[in-house]
Amino acid sequence: MAEITGAEALIESLENENVEVIFGYPGGSVLPIYDELYDADIRHVLIATAYMDSVPLVAITGQVPRPLIGGDAFQEADITGITLPITKHNYLVKDVHDLPRIIKEAFYIASTGRPGPVLIDIPKDVTTDTLDFTYPQKINLRGYIPPKSADVKHLREAAQLILKSERPVIYAGGGIIISDAAGELLSLAETIMAPVTTTLMGKGAFPDNHPLSIGMPGMHGTKYANYAIQESDIVIAVGVRFDDRVTGKLESFAPNAKIIHIDIDPAEIRKNIRVDVSIVGDAKTALLRLIGLVKESQPRTDPWLDRINKWKQEFPLQYKKDGLKPQYVVESICELYPDAIITTEVGQNQMWAAQYFRCTRPRTFISSGGLGTMGYGFPAAIGAKVGVPDATVIDIAGDGSFQMNSQELATTVQNNVPVVVAILNNGYLGMVRQWQELFFEQRYSATIIEDSVDFVKLAEAYGALGLRVERPEDVKPTLKEAVGSCKPCIIDFIVERTENVSPMVPAGAAINEILDLE
Amino acid sequence: MKKHTLSVLVENKPGVLARISGLFSRRGFNIESLAVGVTEETSISRITIVVSGDDAVLEQVKKQLNKLIDVIHIAELSPYDSVSRELALIKVEVDTTTRSMVMQIVDVFRARIIDVATDSLIVEVTGSKGKIASIQRLLSQFGIKEMVRTGKVALHRMSKTAADTIPEKLQKPEEE
């Protein structure tokens, strides 16, 4: 067989992994790879966010030629060193013969167990070296054995606790979505008649319009989700990591409850919180088995559900409907496009999206959770639209966050990716402003960004559609115009400037100490 | 705070130590000492790490280490089922009158003199942390010019090999 170059081997290997789209950016050291690629799509990649939120991602970077490594060559960066703490694993390819094996391993590591990003750094001269190419069939990683089945003994203990419970709460996160376990979650909830709270990363894992749904927990969650957790006698936590934005003050979290924690990553068990029963394994398998163990039971949760429904009526999510309110924009998007894929930027826009967009399916709400990476939503929307071309994709954005990656407008126009960016424009870095208002005597240091840019003209400058809305009655017609245009589009919603995200648990407080904000 | 000795088998590859030390620093774990060397199986290195912390910290250290792809196996070694040693080289100031006194102390501790100069000796001593501290204290009266010591190394008492601790099917990389 004829020898091929490292760059050709890379492309062949990616084809072996069924890669359809590559997002990237060319430069000197990756020229041989781009020469092979010629007509791929382009996207900026956010790796640390992928690590925190367990996103399977393989990133390929170009390095200076091997003889120059360590000599501070032009554009040399120790990218494997830099990304050590924010990747699941990374590689520096030193020999072209290792390349097929490394790519095979990288895809395996990124997508199995608790998923995460894997980076492969390839020196330029490795991409031009040649090899006899065969793609390996087997993987041999003696230090990496992702957990498979859940422990039966612990599942029985969990089932016992559930059967005795009168006030259960299911606390479900991104792990449900990663493991495709939404069906099993629904089935468990309906079997034991337990209310379900979904985290930001778990939004879509359980239908927001289901009677057992109690919305999001934590800092900007619903009051009834927080009250339910605090009053519960058992918390069934699945695919979650007890983030501080969810738990508030750890010592007062679910004080009367036994905690069952199901997660594929053993390091998550007891990392932040005491656990009574831990089950390490895939959420889907674990839930299926758990359902089998509790399905004969007769739920005794009617009084509990009555209490929760009273809280729902007494403490609904609400806002004053005067002027153009950001919450109203989100509600309108939800009403017109309930099946859309929603991405969010970070900050107030993200919380309003989480509160007021009612998801019914997994993988339709894409947001940067653990790191709160500003600028995430727009490139994520482009990725979603390329991946699911038939879906309506809407980025719910803030005027601050959107500007972190607004240059990607060029990508949407050049590649004809018709996503809609709904900017909730309040002229502030709103979430920080909200904290300054509440905790720093309204000293708005460095958060006022009023009139920083004309988003309509910005869109037009790139060849996209730019629209502006200043009155509530124009919200829905303009959304229809934007989606109907089938062009990349920005809608600049000039919303009430000082609207706060409410309710709110102050940092460090117990989650039942949740306040309404004006 | 309680001290724990971990014996960690890792892939013998460049960069593995950086992965481990980086993990300790960013998660706020304390390393008391650390020693690395290749095992009888040349593709595997053994890292002996002494960490301090309560049981919850130890649990996290072990679990987080396990998540590293290049970490093959972790064992906690207790003083009862393992043997451990540290080594120190101590350069002691001597003159004609103190040389014999130093040599007496060296004898008592079953240490060795491995270099002799006109005005100094280098003493090699192995043993526990406590033993090394004792000889150091005794020698300090003569004046210690320089000193170097290793981290603790430790081995399980049972007659197994490094490769034995790895699940059988994963023992050796398959030949292509």
Interface residues (C-beta under 8 A of the other chain):
Chain A: T80 G81 L84 P85 K88 H89 L92 I109 P136 K138 N140 L141 R142 G143 Y144 I145 D265 P266 A267 I269 R270 K271
Chain B: V10 E11 G15 A18 R19 G22 R26 A56 E59 Q60 K63 Q64 N66 K67 L68 I69 D70 V71 I72 I166 P167 L170 Q171 P173 E174 E176
